[in-house]
């Protein structure tokens, strides 16, 4: 399928500027506050709108589970840029992961894409990009649903620990982290409080997607 997978060294994110955080690894804590998340979502929505002139041909698909809420937030921000409603879906990748423990049943979330994606422009959405394995699984799962005209990737946070040649097209924040660090995107329904937290040394290497 025509997925945008390419060597990371040869790729570049779309948009005029990508916020880049050279984090002090001793600090940790909040790396995107609620207001910063909102500004980042606004910028991402504008970048997506600029690259997709016809809303009817665009489908936002959030990857379960972290990408689903982000996709909803992006759809809300896109509605402020475009008239009308953005087509929104969600994708479960549990059975497509290459780290699946066959002795344990993985948690399965619903896949719901309300339109035929054949010939559409799909933007996969996830909260954090790290190894790239979640995105690879998402591309496999998406292929089961049809053949889009193109597939792009939007993420709120991009980490540098790629294990596969996958690069995001729309990036909210690039972080310089260690493999054992954890980046957590916290969405709190209802009150609009969202933040991104960096925790040092709490994850095994390659524990994030």
C-alpha positions in Angstrom: 0.0 0.0 0.0 1.2 3.6 -0.6 2.3 4.2 3.0 4.8 6.9 3.7 7.5 4.8 5.1 11.0 5.9 4.4 14.5 6.1 6.0 14.3 8.5 8.8 17.5 10.3 7.8 16.0 11.2 4.5 12.7 12.3 5.8 11.5 15.6 7.1 8.3 16.7 8.9 5.8 18.9 7.1 5.0 22.4 8.2 7.1 25.5 8.5 8.5 24.7 11.9 8.5 21.7 14.2 8.9 22.5 17.9 12.1 20.8 19.1 12.9 20.2 22.8 16.4 19.6 23.8 15.5 18.5 27.3 17.6 18.7 30.3 17.6 15.0 31.2 18.0 15.8 34.9 14.8 17.8 35.0 12.0 15.6 33.8 8.5 16.6 34.7 6.0 18.4 32.4 7.4 19.0 28.9 4.1 20.2 27.4 1.6 22.1 29.6 -2.1 22.3 28.9 -1.7 25.6 27.1 1.2 24.3 25.1 -0.7 21.2 24.1 -3.5 23.4 22.8 -1.2 25.6 20.8 0.5 22.5 19.4 -2.8 21.0 18.4 -3.8 24.2 16.6 -0.5 24.2 14.6 -0.9 20.5 13.7 -4.4 21.1 12.5 -3.3 24.0 10.3 -0.5 21.9 8.8 -2.8 19.1 8.0 -5.4 21.5 6.5 -2.7 23.1 4.4 -1.7 19.7 2.9 -5.3 18.4 2.4 -7.4 20.9 0.5 -10.5 18.6 0.2 -11.9 17.6 3.6 -14.1 15.0 2.0 -11.1 13.0 0.9 -9.4 13.0 4.3 -9.8 10.4 7.1 -8.2 10.8 10.5 -7.6 7.4 12.1 -6.5 7.3 15.7 -4.4 4.3 16.7 -5.7 2.6 19.9 -5.4 3.6 22.5 -3.3 6.8 22.8 -4.0 8.0 19.3 -7.7 7.9 19.5 -8.1 10.9 21.9 -5.5 12.8 20.0 -7.4 12.2 16.7 -10.6 13.5 18.4 -8.7 16.6 19.5 -7.3 17.2 16.1 -10.7 16.8 14.5 -12.0 19.5 16.8 -9.2 21.9 15.9 -9.6 21.1 12.2 -13.3 22.0 12.4 -12.2 25.5 13.3 -10.1 25.7 10.2 -12.4 23.9 7.7 -16.2 24.2 7.5 -18.0 20.9 8.0 -17.0 17.8 9.8 -13.8 15.7 9.6 -14.2 12.0 9.1 -12.8 10.3 12.2 -12.0 6.6 12.8 -10.1 4.4 15.3 -7.9 1.4 14.6 -7.0 -1.5 16.8 -3.5 -3.1 16.2 -3.4 -5.7 18.9 -3.3 -8.7 16.5 -0.7 -7.1 14.2 2.0 -6.3 16.7 5.3 -8.2 16.2 5.8 -8.3 20.0 2.6 -10.2 20.6 2.8 -12.7 23.4 1.0 -15.7 22.0 0.5 -17.2 25.4 -1.5 -14.2 26.6 -4.6 -12.8 24.9 -3.9 -9.1 24.1 -6.4 -6.5 25.1 -8.6 -5.8 22.0 -10.2 -2.5 21.4 -12.7 -1.7 18.7 -11.8 -0.7 15.2 -14.3 1.7 13.7 -13.7 3.5 10.4 -17.0 4.9 9.2 -16.1 5.2 5.5 -14.4 3.1 2.8 -10.8 4.3 2.9 -10.1 3.1 -0.7 -8.8 6.1 -2.6 -8.9 8.4 0.5 -6.0 10.2 2.1 -5.6 8.7 5.6 -3.7 10.4 8.4 -2.8 7.9 11.1 -2.7 9.6 14.5 -0.7 8.5 17.6 0.4 10.2 20.8 4.0 9.1 20.9 6.4 7.8 18.1 9.5 6.0 19.4 10.5 2.6 17.9 8.0 2.8 15.0 6.6 -0.7 15.7 3.2 0.6 16.6 3.0 2.4 13.3 4.1 -0.6 11.4 1.4 -2.7 13.0 -1.1 0.1 12.2 -0.2 0.1 8.5 -0.8 -3.7 8.4 -4.2 -3.3 10.2 -5.1 -0.4 7.8 -4.3 -2.5 4.8 -7.0 -5.0 5.9 -9.6 -2.2 5.5 -8.7 -1.0 2.0 -6.1 0.8 -0.1 -5.9 4.5 0.6 -4.5 6.9 -2.0 -1.8 7.8 0.6 -1.1 7.4 4.3 0.5 10.0 6.5 1.4 10.0 10.2 0.7 12.7 12.8 2.1 12.5 16.3 2.1 14.7 19.3 5.5 13.7 20.5 8.4 12.2 18.6 11.3 10.4 20.3 14.5 9.5 18.5 14.7 5.7 19.3 13.6 4.4 15.9 13.9 0.6 15.2 12.2 0.8 11.8 12.5 3.3 9.0 9.4 5.3 9.8 9.1 9.0 10.0 6.1 11.2 11.0 4.7 13.8 8.6 3.2 16.0 11.2 5.0 16.4 14.5 4.0 18.4 17.6 7.2 18.1 19.7 10.5 16.4 19.1 12.2 15.3 22.3 15.8 14.2 23.1 15.3 11.3 25.6 17.1 8.2 26.7 15.6 4.7 25.7 14.8 4.0 29.3 12.8 7.2 29.8 9.0 7.3 29.5 6.9 10.0 27.8 3.3 10.0 29.0 0.6 12.0 27.3 -2.2 12.6 29.9 -5.7 13.3 28.5 -8.3 14.3 31.1 -11.8 14.1 29.6 -14.2 17.0 30.2 -12.1 19.7 31.7 -9.6 20.2 28.8 -6.5 19.6 31.0 -3.9 17.9 28.9 -0.2 17.6 29.5 2.9 15.6 28.5 5.2 14.3 31.2 8.8 12.9 30.9 9.8 10.3 33.5 13.4 9.2 33.7 14.5 5.6 33.8 11.2 3.9 34.3 10.8 1.9 31.1 12.7 -0.9 29.6 14.4 0.1 26.3 12.0 -0.1 23.3 9.0 -0.3 25.8 7.3 2.6 24.0 5.8 2.4 20.4 
